[in-house]
Amino acid sequence: MNDYLNNPLLLIIDMQNVYKEGQPWECKNYDNALSNILDLLNDGRFSQDNTVLTRYIASVHPTGVWKNYNKENAEINANQWYNDLDQKLQQRCKDYKCYDKSTYSSYSVKEIQEAVNNASSVVITGVVAECCVLATVSSLIDAGKYVYYITDAVAGLDNEKEEATIKVLEGLAPLHLSIMTTNEFKALAKNDTGLSKLNLF
């Protein structure tokens, strides 16, 4: 039995409208990532008890370089629709926990730290591969938590950045994480008798 699969947490990072096709921060494989995230949600292994979503929302009290960030992205920060979660996820995860963050790493959120601490591992999905996703994975590894990086449920700004992110993470596998597709994770979880749905909050 793989102990990492006893009670994994599904983390869905920043699947917001601004990253959709044709939008200012478009991620080329956003639609494919969304489809695979929904596949994981509909597979029966994850529920509102062991799934967390995040949104990136600019800080109203930025410090340091974040002041420049807010100035450069003021128009996007002020657009509510850009900041909203994808409508499909809003509908599918209506009663799920979603936390706002103003840093790249989702692990900066206290409630997510608590959920992570109660989980056996974290299944990583969302955007942006080379930014918020990579920052979150790094934080999780520093915290000693095992990670499943789901390549086709993560999107970067383009294919090259997605591949570069994977290349960096390969140096940390398999000790700290496993890199696999949605179907590979589903097959691994299906074959593991220890997987159960537990309340992580």
N, CA, C and O of each residue as an XYZ file, in Angstrom:
804
protein
N       0.842     -1.206      0.000
C       0.000      0.000      0.000
C       0.874      1.251      0.000
O       1.873      1.313      0.717
N       0.506      2.230     -0.789
C       1.213      3.498     -0.838
C       0.609      4.431      0.206
O      -0.515      4.904      0.037
N       1.346      4.700      1.283
C       0.813      5.532      2.358
C       0.481      6.943      1.898
O      -0.378      7.598      2.488
N       1.143      7.417      0.862
C       0.865      8.761      0.360
C      -0.556      8.886     -0.185
O      -1.077      9.994     -0.313
N      -1.177      7.766     -0.501
C      -2.527      7.784     -1.067
C      -3.615      7.489     -0.041
O      -4.772      7.280     -0.406
N      -3.250      7.472      1.240
C      -4.253      7.209      2.270
C      -5.359      8.265      2.278
O      -6.545      7.933      2.293
N      -4.968      9.516      2.267
C      -5.948     10.617      2.273
C      -5.364     11.858      1.592
O      -5.059     12.851      2.252
N      -5.215     11.794      0.283
C      -4.645     12.925     -0.465
C      -5.588     14.126     -0.511
O      -6.810     13.987     -0.450
N      -4.994     15.282     -0.618
C      -5.730     16.540     -0.795
C      -5.611     16.975     -2.245
O      -4.505     17.034     -2.781
N      -6.726     17.279     -2.887
C      -6.712     17.833     -4.245
C      -6.677     19.354     -4.136
O      -7.573     19.967     -3.555
N      -5.636     19.951     -4.702
C      -5.476     21.406     -4.674
C      -5.623     21.938     -6.092
O      -4.863     21.569     -6.987
N      -6.609     22.809     -6.288
C      -6.904     23.391     -7.604
C      -6.517     24.868     -7.538
O      -7.183     25.663     -6.875
N      -5.451     25.220     -8.222
C      -4.835     26.536     -8.060
C      -5.289     27.526     -9.137
O      -5.019     27.332    -10.322
N      -5.976     28.577     -8.715
C      -6.181     29.801     -9.499
C      -6.821     29.600    -10.880
O      -6.413     30.246    -11.844
N      -7.806     28.723    -10.983
C      -8.474     28.532    -12.275
C      -9.496     29.653    -12.484
O     -10.704     29.460    -12.353
N      -8.963     30.823    -12.813
C      -9.746     32.055    -12.927
C      -9.879     32.476    -14.392
O      -9.104     32.058    -15.251
N     -10.870     33.303    -14.645
C     -11.195     33.674    -16.023
C     -10.063     34.365    -16.759
O      -9.967     34.250    -17.980
N      -9.210     35.073    -16.051
C      -8.137     35.823    -16.694
C      -7.145     34.913    -17.415
O      -6.388     35.375    -18.268
N      -7.145     33.611    -17.075
C      -6.214     32.669    -17.688
C      -6.823     31.899    -18.858
O      -6.146     31.086    -19.487
N      -8.093     32.155    -19.147
C      -8.773     31.430    -20.219
C      -8.311     31.912    -21.591
O      -7.683     32.963    -21.719
N      -8.632     31.127    -22.608
C      -8.253     31.467    -23.981
C      -8.757     32.857    -24.355
O      -9.925     33.184    -24.146
N      -7.859     33.672    -24.912
C      -8.219     35.005    -25.366
C      -8.172     36.077    -24.298
O      -8.414     37.249    -24.587
N      -7.862     35.696    -23.062
C      -7.810     36.660    -21.963
C      -6.364     37.112    -21.716
O      -5.435     36.496    -22.239
N      -6.160     38.183    -20.924
C      -4.831     38.797    -20.812
C      -3.719     37.855    -20.367
O      -2.584     37.985    -20.826
N      -4.026     36.902    -19.477
C      -3.000     35.990    -18.985
C      -3.265     34.577    -19.505
O      -3.113     33.598    -18.773
N      -3.651     34.485    -20.739
C      -4.044     33.213    -21.348
C      -3.003     32.117    -21.157
O      -1.819     32.312    -21.432
N      -3.461     30.968    -20.684
C      -2.648     29.755    -20.631
C      -3.105     28.843    -21.762
O      -4.281     28.488    -21.840
N      -2.183     28.467    -22.633
C      -2.546     27.782    -23.881
C      -3.323     26.488    -23.649
O      -4.215     26.153    -24.427
N      -2.994     25.774    -22.599
C      -3.643     24.484    -22.343
C      -4.660     24.557    -21.204
O      -4.924     23.560    -20.532
N      -5.223     25.741    -20.998
C      -6.183     25.945    -19.904
C      -7.371     25.000    -20.031
O      -7.738     24.337    -19.062
N      -7.973     24.932    -21.211
C      -9.173     24.115    -21.394
C      -8.895     22.648    -21.118
O      -9.720     21.957    -20.521
N      -7.736     22.172    -21.549
C      -7.375     20.780    -21.299
C      -7.164     20.530    -19.812
O      -7.579     19.498    -19.284
N      -6.515     21.480    -19.138
C      -6.310     21.347    -17.696
C      -7.653     21.323    -16.969
O      -7.858     20.514    -16.064
N      -8.559     22.205    -17.362
C      -9.881     22.249    -16.735
C     -10.622     20.939    -16.918
O     -11.239     20.431    -15.982
N     -10.562     20.392    -18.123
C     -11.230     19.130    -18.408
C     -10.707     18.016    -17.504
O     -11.485     17.206    -17.000
N      -9.411     17.975    -17.303
C      -8.827     16.927    -16.468
C      -9.076     17.165    -14.986
O      -9.206     16.210    -14.220
N      -9.144     18.414    -14.577
C      -9.524     18.717    -13.193
C     -10.946     18.229    -12.919
O     -11.214     17.616    -11.886
N     -11.843     18.505    -13.846
C     -13.227     18.042    -13.694
C     -13.282     16.517    -13.690
O     -14.099     15.926    -12.984
N     -12.429     15.890    -14.465
C     -12.358     14.432    -14.486
C     -11.967     13.902    -13.103
O     -12.563     12.943    -12.612
N     -10.972     14.524    -12.483
C     -10.568     14.118    -11.139
C     -11.694     14.329    -10.136
O     -11.916     13.498     -9.255
N     -12.399     15.436    -10.273
C     -13.496     15.736     -9.356
C     -14.652     14.756     -9.513
O     -15.333     14.423     -8.543
N     -14.863     14.303    -10.730
C     -16.009     13.435    -11.017
C     -15.686     11.954    -10.867
O     -16.545     11.098    -11.079
N     -14.451     11.659    -10.502
C     -14.017     10.266    -10.428
C     -14.406      9.589     -9.115
O     -14.261      8.374     -8.974
N     -14.896     10.367     -8.163
C     -15.395      9.800     -6.919
C     -14.405      9.739     -5.783
O     -14.763      9.312     -4.686
N     -13.164     10.153     -6.006
C     -12.150     10.078     -4.958
C     -12.007     11.382     -4.186
O     -11.492     11.400     -3.068
N     -12.461     12.460     -4.783
C     -12.334     13.763     -4.139
C     -13.717     14.403     -3.968
O     -14.573     14.334     -4.849
N     -13.895     15.018     -2.815
C     -15.157     15.674     -2.486
C     -14.843     17.010     -1.830
O     -13.685     17.429     -1.793
N     -15.862     17.680     -1.315
C     -15.622     18.951     -0.648
C     -14.829     18.770      0.646
O     -14.332     19.744      1.210
N     -14.711     17.538      1.115
C     -13.960     17.273      2.336
C     -12.460     17.160      2.113
O     -11.686     17.310      3.058
N     -12.034     16.900      0.883
C     -10.598     16.756      0.632
C     -10.172     17.448     -0.663
O      -9.271     16.988     -1.364
N     -10.842     18.566     -0.963
C     -10.511     19.398     -2.128
C     -10.502     20.862     -1.709
O     -11.376     21.313     -0.969
N      -9.507     21.597     -2.188
C      -9.398     23.033     -1.918
C      -9.113     23.760     -3.224
O      -8.330     23.289     -4.048
N      -9.752     24.906     -3.406
C      -9.485     25.775     -4.547
C      -8.879     27.079     -4.046
O      -9.097     27.485     -2.904
N      -8.111     27.729     -4.926
C      -7.576     29.047     -4.591
C      -7.854     30.028     -5.723
O      -8.081     29.649     -6.872
N      -7.826     31.306     -5.350
C      -7.828     32.403     -6.321
C      -6.672     33.333     -5.970
O      -6.384     33.568     -4.796
N      -6.010     33.860     -7.007
C      -5.046     34.915     -6.745
C      -5.789     36.250     -6.779
O      -6.375     36.614     -7.798
N      -5.760     36.970     -5.668
C      -6.374     38.296     -5.562
C      -5.308     39.262     -5.036
O      -4.743     39.044     -3.965
N      -5.044     40.303     -5.777
C      -3.980     41.235     -5.402
C      -4.229     41.834     -4.024
O      -5.361     42.166     -3.673
N      -3.170     41.967     -3.258
C      -3.262     42.533     -1.914
C      -3.673     44.001     -1.962
O      -3.244     44.754     -2.836
N      -4.513     44.389     -1.007
C      -4.887     45.807     -0.911
C      -3.825     46.586     -0.142
O      -3.851     47.817     -0.113
N      -2.901     45.876      0.473
C      -1.798     46.515      1.196
C      -0.483     45.870      0.761
O       0.175     45.204      1.560
N      -0.103     46.063     -0.487
C       1.108     45.415     -1.001
C       2.373     46.007     -0.388
O       2.407     47.169      0.019
N       3.399     45.184     -0.336
C       4.697     45.645      0.142
C       5.749     45.316     -0.902
O       5.569     44.408     -1.713
N       6.841     46.056     -0.877
C       7.965     45.779     -1.761
C       7.583     45.755     -3.227
O       6.868     46.636     -3.705
N       8.062     44.741     -3.942
C       7.836     44.621     -5.381
C       6.361     44.437     -5.712
O       5.930     44.745     -6.823
N       5.583     43.933     -4.749
C       4.155     43.758     -5.015
C       3.454     45.092     -5.301
O       2.414     45.116     -5.961
N       4.013     46.185     -4.814
C       3.460     47.502     -5.168
C       3.586     47.738     -6.669
O       2.652     48.224     -7.306
N       4.740     47.394     -7.231
C       4.943     47.524     -8.675
C       4.031     46.564     -9.434
O       3.489     46.907    -10.484
N       3.870     45.372     -8.896
C       2.985     44.377     -9.514
C       1.563     44.931     -9.603
O       0.932     44.864    -10.658
N       1.067     45.470     -8.506
C      -0.298     46.005     -8.505
C      -0.455     47.171     -9.475
O      -1.489     47.312    -10.129
N       0.573     48.000     -9.560
C       0.520     49.141    -10.473
C       0.480     48.672    -11.920
O      -0.289     49.193    -12.727
N       1.313     47.684    -12.245
C       1.392     47.180    -13.614
C       0.124     46.436    -14.020
O      -0.249     46.446    -15.193
N      -0.533     45.799    -13.075
C      -1.702     44.973    -13.377
C      -2.991     45.543    -12.805
O      -3.933     44.800    -12.528
N      -3.035     46.855    -12.630
C      -4.180     47.498    -11.979
C      -5.504     47.207    -12.698
O      -6.524     46.968    -12.051
N      -5.483     47.226    -14.015
C      -6.724     47.010    -14.769
C      -7.265     45.599    -14.550
O      -8.470     45.411    -14.381
N      -6.383     44.623    -14.553
C      -6.799     43.234    -14.325
C      -7.259     43.049    -12.889
O      -8.272     42.396    -12.637
N      -6.520     43.619    -11.949
C      -6.885     43.483    -10.543
C      -8.267     44.042    -10.247
O      -8.958     43.550     -9.355
N      -8.673     45.064    -10.986
C      -9.947     45.737    -10.737
C     -11.121     45.071    -11.441
O     -12.273     45.434    -11.205
N     -10.840     44.107    -12.298
C     -11.892     43.462    -13.086
C     -12.402     42.221    -12.353
O     -11.687     41.224    -12.252
N     -13.630     42.278    -11.845
C     -14.168     41.181    -11.054
C     -14.260     39.886    -11.852
O     -13.963     38.813    -11.328
N     -14.670     39.980    -13.119
C     -14.822     38.771    -13.928
C     -13.481     38.091    -14.139
O     -13.398     36.864    -14.074
N     -12.436     38.857    -14.388
C     -11.109     38.271    -14.530
C     -10.734     37.460    -13.289
O     -10.145     36.384    -13.395
N     -11.078     37.979    -12.128
C     -10.677     37.363    -10.864
C     -11.563     36.197    -10.441
O     -11.168     35.391     -9.598
N     -12.748     36.105    -11.016
C     -13.668     35.032    -10.645
C     -13.156     33.671    -11.103
O     -12.429     33.572    -12.092
N     -13.540     32.624    -10.375
C     -13.264     31.267    -10.810
C     -14.028     30.959    -12.092
O     -15.087     31.527    -12.358
N     -13.473     30.059    -12.867
C     -14.149     29.564    -14.055
C     -15.564     29.108    -13.698
O     -15.774     28.452    -12.678
N     -16.530     29.462    -14.546
C     -17.928     29.162    -14.263
C     -18.176     27.668    -14.070
O     -18.996     27.282    -13.237
N     -17.483     26.828    -14.825
C     -17.674     25.386    -14.705
C     -17.232     24.899    -13.327
O     -17.861     24.014    -12.745
N     -16.155     25.476    -12.812
C     -15.713     25.092    -11.478
C     -16.621     25.673    -10.404
O     -16.863     25.037     -9.378
N     -17.119     26.872    -10.639
C     -18.066     27.453     -9.688
C     -19.277     26.549     -9.533
O     -19.750     26.324     -8.419
N     -19.778     26.034    -10.641
C     -20.946     25.166    -10.606
C     -20.626     23.813     -9.987
O     -21.396     23.299     -9.175
N     -19.488     23.236    -10.370
C     -19.127     21.898     -9.896
C     -18.714     21.915     -8.425
O     -18.946     20.948     -7.699
N     -18.104     23.014     -7.991
C     -17.556     23.089     -6.633
C     -18.278     24.148     -5.795
O     -17.657     24.868     -5.013
N     -19.567     24.227     -5.970
C     -20.365     25.282     -5.333
C     -20.145     25.355     -3.831
O     -20.032     26.450     -3.279
N     -20.081     24.220     -3.162
C     -19.967     24.191     -1.702
C     -18.562     23.858     -1.214
O     -18.362     23.555     -0.038
N     -17.595     23.915     -2.121
C     -16.214     23.595     -1.768
C     -15.517     24.822     -1.186
O     -15.932     25.959     -1.412
N     -14.463     24.569     -0.440
C     -13.695     25.663      0.146
C     -12.774     26.277     -0.903
O     -12.034     25.577     -1.594
N     -12.839     27.606     -1.004
C     -11.975     28.357     -1.915
C     -11.373     29.513     -1.139
O     -12.092     30.298     -0.520
N     -10.054     29.614     -1.173
C      -9.350     30.638     -0.411
C      -8.622     31.600     -1.346
O      -8.023     31.193     -2.341
N      -8.690     32.883     -1.002
C      -7.956     33.901     -1.750
C      -6.546     34.032     -1.184
O      -6.319     33.887      0.017
N      -5.611     34.308     -2.083
C      -4.224     34.510     -1.673
C      -3.659     35.692     -2.447
O      -4.152     36.030     -3.523
N      -2.636     36.311     -1.901
C      -2.014     37.458     -2.568
C      -0.522     37.232     -2.761
O       0.248     38.173     -2.952
N      -0.129     35.953     -2.708
C       1.232     35.552     -3.054
C       1.123     34.416     -4.057
O       0.033     33.888     -4.275
N       2.222     34.036     -4.663
C       2.180     32.967     -5.646
C       1.888     31.611     -4.998
O       1.117     30.823     -5.545
N       2.478     31.338     -3.873
C       2.301     30.034     -3.243
C       0.974     29.932     -2.498
O       0.639     30.789     -1.680
N       0.230     28.879     -2.792
C      -1.031     28.635     -2.081
C      -0.781     28.265     -0.622
O      -1.668     28.412      0.219
N       0.414     27.791     -0.326
C       0.737     27.373      1.035
C       0.844     28.551      1.995
O       0.998     28.356      3.201
N       0.764     29.758      1.476
C       0.782     30.945      2.335
C      -0.520     31.110      3.113
O      -0.573     31.876      4.075
N      -1.566     30.401      2.707
C      -2.884     30.507      3.339
C      -2.951     29.564      4.537
O      -2.702     28.366      4.399
N      -3.283     30.095      5.701
C      -3.291     29.308      6.932
C      -4.200     28.091      6.830
O      -3.828     26.999      7.259
N      -5.392     28.277      6.263
C      -6.338     27.165      6.171
C      -5.827     26.056      5.253
O      -6.102     24.876      5.474
N      -5.088     26.443      4.232
C      -4.507     25.437      3.342
C      -3.370     24.705      4.041
O      -3.216     23.496      3.869
N      -2.588     25.410      4.812
C      -1.549     24.752      5.606
C      -2.164     23.682      6.506
O      -1.623     22.583      6.625
N      -3.291     24.002      7.136
C      -3.951     23.049      8.032
C      -4.448     21.830      7.261
O      -4.280     20.694      7.705
N      -5.065     22.077      6.095
C      -5.557     20.966      5.284
C      -4.406     20.096      4.799
O      -4.511     18.870      4.789
N      -3.321     20.723      4.402
C      -2.133     19.992      3.940
C      -1.558     19.144      5.072
O      -1.182     17.991      4.863
N      -1.493     19.718      6.262
C      -0.934     18.998      7.396
C      -1.748     17.753      7.741
O      -1.202     16.783      8.267
N      -3.045     17.775      7.449
C      -3.923     16.648      7.734
C      -3.988     15.642      6.596
O      -4.618     14.593      6.726
N      -3.340     15.959      5.482
C      -3.367     15.083      4.307
C      -2.093     14.245      4.233
O      -1.055     14.603      4.790
N      -2.203     13.127      3.532
C      -1.025     12.265      3.337
C      -0.167     12.744      2.182
O       1.021     12.431      2.114
N      -0.768     13.508      1.267
C      -0.063     14.045      0.105
C      -0.951     15.114     -0.515
O      -2.096     15.302     -0.103
N      -0.413     15.808     -1.506
C      -1.184     16.842     -2.199
C      -1.133     16.583     -3.703
O      -0.060     16.409     -4.281
N      -2.301     16.563     -4.319
C      -2.425     16.402     -5.763
C      -2.560     17.794     -6.368
O      -3.520     18.512     -6.089
N      -1.590     18.168     -7.199
C      -1.483     19.540     -7.695
C      -2.095     19.678     -9.087
O      -1.777     18.923    -10.006
N      -2.988     20.670     -9.214
C      -3.594     21.026    -10.500
C      -3.736     22.543    -10.573
O      -3.629     23.226     -9.554
N      -3.977     23.076    -11.777
C      -4.281     24.495    -11.916
C      -3.272     25.266    -12.748
O      -2.569     24.698    -13.584
N      -3.211     26.566    -12.507
C      -2.355     27.492    -13.244
C      -1.665     28.442    -12.258
O      -2.124     28.570    -11.123
N      -0.627     29.081    -12.640
C       0.158     28.947    -13.853
C       1.349     28.055    -13.527
O       1.978     28.231    -12.484
N       1.669     27.105    -14.392
C       2.680     26.094    -14.090
C       3.968     26.696    -13.562
O       4.484     26.271    -12.528
N       4.484     27.686    -14.275
C       5.806     28.218    -13.951
C       5.780     29.291    -12.863
O       6.821     29.834    -12.494
N       4.592     29.591    -12.357
C       4.460     30.660    -11.366
C       3.818     30.121    -10.086
O       4.511     29.576     -9.227
N       2.507     30.270     -9.957
C       1.833     29.882     -8.715
C       1.904     28.388     -8.440
O       2.001     27.973     -7.286
N       1.856     27.582     -9.485
C       1.931     26.131     -9.283
C       3.319     25.735     -8.784
O       3.445     25.010     -7.797
N       4.344     26.206     -9.460
C       5.717     25.870     -9.065
C       6.028     26.393     -7.668
O       6.667     25.704     -6.873
N       5.581     27.607     -7.367
C       5.819     28.173     -6.035
C       5.144     27.334     -4.961
O       5.707     27.115     -3.889
N       3.935     26.867     -5.254
C       3.203     26.044     -4.292
C       3.888     24.699     -4.082
O       4.038     24.245     -2.948
N       4.302     24.067     -5.167
C       4.994     22.784     -5.060
C       6.269     22.936     -4.223
O       6.563     22.090     -3.378
N       7.010     23.997     -4.455
C       8.238     24.231     -3.689
C       7.934     24.384     -2.204
O       8.659     23.851     -1.364
N       6.872     25.105     -1.877
C       6.494     25.298     -0.476
C       6.076     23.982      0.165
O       6.428     23.700      1.310
N       5.326     23.180     -0.578
C       4.872     21.891     -0.056
C       6.057     20.966      0.218
O       6.099     20.280      1.239
N       7.004     20.956     -0.695
C       8.191     20.125     -0.512
C       8.983     20.595      0.705
O       9.452     19.775      1.495
N       9.133     21.905      0.860
C       9.833     22.440      2.027
C       9.120     22.047      3.323
O       9.753     21.865      4.363
N       7.780     21.920      3.240
C       6.991     21.552      4.420
C       7.010     20.042      4.674
O       6.446     19.569      5.661
N       7.654     19.292      3.786
C       7.771     17.858      3.966
C       6.591     17.058      3.455
O       6.410     15.907      3.852
N       5.790     17.639      2.589
C       4.601     16.950      2.080
C       4.868     16.379      0.689
O       5.439     17.052     -0.169
N       4.451     15.143      0.478
C       4.622     14.514     -0.832
C       3.614     15.096     -1.814
O       2.479     15.403     -1.450
N       4.046     15.243     -3.076
C       3.246     15.897     -4.108
C       3.046     14.981     -5.307
O       3.972     14.295     -5.740
N       1.837     14.977     -5.832
C       1.542     14.382     -7.137
C       1.279     15.536     -8.100
O       0.287     16.254     -7.974
N       2.170     15.698     -9.048
C       2.074     16.784    -10.037
C       1.397     16.221    -11.280
O       1.966     15.386    -11.985
N       0.169     16.688    -11.545
C      -0.641     16.127    -12.624
C      -0.451     16.973    -13.886
O      -1.062     18.031    -14.041
N       0.401     16.488    -14.774
C       0.882     17.305    -15.894
C      -0.226     17.839    -16.792
O      -0.162     18.989    -17.227
N      -1.240     17.028    -17.077
C      -2.289     17.481    -17.991
C      -3.453     18.150    -17.278
O      -4.461     18.483    -17.902
N      -3.318     18.348    -15.965
C      -4.285     19.143    -15.204
C      -3.646     20.444    -14.719
O      -4.200     21.155    -13.881
N      -2.469     20.733    -15.267
C      -1.739     21.975    -14.998
C      -1.492     22.666    -16.329
O      -1.184     22.006    -17.321
N      -1.621     23.976    -16.362
C      -1.340     24.740    -17.587
C      -0.390     25.886    -17.284
O      -0.495     26.552    -16.254
N       0.545     26.100    -18.211
C       1.425     27.252    -18.153
C       1.063     28.230    -19.259
O       0.108     28.000    -20.001
N       1.805     29.302    -19.375
C       1.505     30.276    -20.419
C       1.669     29.673    -21.809
O       0.972     30.059    -22.748
N       2.608     28.712    -21.935
C       2.779     28.021    -23.211
C       3.422     26.660    -22.942
O       3.805     26.350    -21.814
N       3.529     25.863    -23.994
C       4.071     24.510    -23.845
C       5.507     24.519    -23.329
O       5.885     23.678    -22.513
N       6.297     25.464    -23.803
C       7.707     25.518    -23.407
C       7.852     25.740    -21.904
O       8.701     25.122    -21.262
N       7.029     26.617    -21.347
C       7.113     26.889    -19.911
C       6.596     25.702    -19.102
O       7.118     25.410    -18.026
N       5.586     25.026    -19.607
C       5.125     23.808    -18.934
C       6.232     22.763    -18.887
O       6.482     22.147    -17.851
N       6.886     22.575    -20.022
C       7.957     21.576    -20.100
C       9.147     21.972    -19.230
O       9.785     21.116    -18.616
N       9.443     23.261    -19.180
C      10.556     23.730    -18.344
C      10.257     23.496    -16.869
O      11.148     23.131    -16.101
N       9.009     23.704    -16.473
C       8.606     23.461    -15.083
C       8.765     21.993    -14.729
O       9.288     21.656    -13.667
N       8.314     21.125    -15.618
C       8.455     19.684    -15.391
C       9.928     19.303    -15.288
O      10.306     18.480    -14.454
N      10.754     19.903    -16.135
C      12.189     19.597    -16.117
C      12.804     19.949    -14.760
O      13.620     19.196    -14.229
N      12.413     21.083    -14.209
C      12.903     21.471    -12.886
C      12.448     20.458    -11.836
O      13.239     20.028    -10.997
N      11.170     20.080    -11.889
C      10.610     19.184    -10.877
C      11.157     17.764    -10.989
O      11.207     17.037     -9.997
N      11.565     17.370    -12.186
C      12.129     16.029    -12.359
C      13.354     15.814    -11.473
O      13.653     14.688    -11.077
N      14.053     16.893    -11.168
C      15.219     16.786    -10.306
C      14.866     16.458     -8.862
O      15.739     16.093     -8.074
N      13.581     16.587     -8.512
C      13.123     16.319     -7.149
C      12.353     15.013     -7.038
O      11.940     14.618     -5.948
N      12.163     14.346     -8.168
C      11.427     13.080     -8.199
C      12.409     11.920     -8.168
O      13.521     12.047     -8.679
N      12.023     10.786     -7.577
C      10.714     10.501     -6.969
C      10.659     10.721     -5.463
O       9.639     10.428     -4.839
N      11.738     11.235     -4.863
C      11.769     11.366     -3.407
C      10.674     12.296     -2.898
O       9.966     11.969     -1.945
N      10.537     13.462     -3.542
C       9.598     14.473     -3.056
C       8.268     14.490     -3.806
O       7.267     14.970     -3.275
N       8.249     13.983     -5.009
C       7.021     14.063     -5.798
C       7.016     13.034     -6.913
O       8.046     12.465     -7.274
N       5.824     12.816     -7.445
C       5.633     11.998     -8.641
C       5.003     12.872     -9.715
O       4.116     13.677     -9.432
N       5.465     12.709    -10.940
C       4.962     13.483    -12.075
C       4.206     12.522    -12.979
O       4.772     11.540    -13.460
N       2.929     12.801    -13.211
C       2.107     11.858    -13.973
C       0.889     12.558    -14.561
O       0.577     13.699    -14.218
N       0.209     11.845    -15.457
C      -1.013     12.370    -16.070
C      -2.209     12.047    -15.181
O      -2.098     11.312    -14.200
N      -3.344     12.613    -15.547
C      -4.587     12.344    -14.825
C      -4.917     10.857    -14.832
O      -5.228     10.284    -13.788
N      -4.852     10.238    -15.989
C      -5.184      8.820    -16.076
C      -4.202      7.954    -15.289
O      -4.592      6.949    -14.695
N      -2.940      8.345    -15.286
C      -1.954      7.589    -14.514
C      -2.238      7.687    -13.019
O      -2.113      6.705    -12.289
N      -2.624      8.887    -12.571
C      -2.960      9.033    -11.154
C      -4.208      8.231    -10.805
O      -4.246      7.565     -9.771
N      -5.215      8.287    -11.646
C      -6.446      7.528    -11.389
C      -6.160      6.030    -11.315
O      -6.710      5.333    -10.463
N      -5.311      5.542    -12.195
C      -4.966      4.121    -12.188
C      -4.198      3.762    -10.920
O      -4.440      2.718    -10.314
N      -3.264      4.641    -10.519
C      -2.491      4.404     -9.303
C      -3.408      4.371     -8.086
O      -3.293      3.490     -7.234
N      -4.319      5.341     -8.012
C      -5.231      5.418     -6.876
C      -6.198      4.240     -6.850
O      -6.522      3.721     -5.782
N      -6.654      3.825     -8.016
C      -7.597      2.709     -8.116
C      -6.971      1.424     -7.612
O      -7.649      0.595     -7.004
N      -5.699      1.256     -7.857
C      -5.006      0.029     -7.478
C      -4.491      0.044     -6.052
O      -3.946     -0.948     -5.569
N      -4.666      1.183     -5.373
C      -4.168      1.300     -4.011
C      -5.316      1.107     -3.031
O      -6.274      1.880     -3.038
N      -5.231      0.105     -2.207
C      -6.326     -0.220     -1.297
C      -6.430      0.743     -0.129
O      -7.418      0.726      0.605
N      -5.416      1.586      0.050
C      -5.447      2.480      1.201
C      -6.170      3.785      0.944
O      -6.389      4.558      1.877
N      -6.551      4.053     -0.304
C      -7.142      5.347     -0.621
C      -8.541      5.451     -0.057
O      -9.380      4.584     -0.299
N      -8.793      6.502      0.691
C     -10.127      6.737      1.236
C     -10.406      8.216      1.258
O      -9.480      9.027      1.207
N     -11.671      8.580      1.335
C     -12.054      9.981      1.386
C     -12.206     10.384      2.859
O     -13.091      9.899      3.564
N     -11.339     11.264      3.294
C     -11.381     11.695      4.672
C     -11.551     13.209      4.732
O     -11.137     13.927      3.822
N     -12.157     13.678      5.802
C     -12.319     15.107      5.998
C     -10.997     15.688      6.492
O     -10.517     15.318      7.564
N     -10.413     16.590      5.720
C      -9.097     17.126      6.042
C      -9.152     18.462      6.777
O      -8.116     19.069      7.047
N     -10.355     18.914      7.098
C     -10.484     20.239      7.693
C     -10.920     20.144      9.159
O     -11.080     21.169      9.822
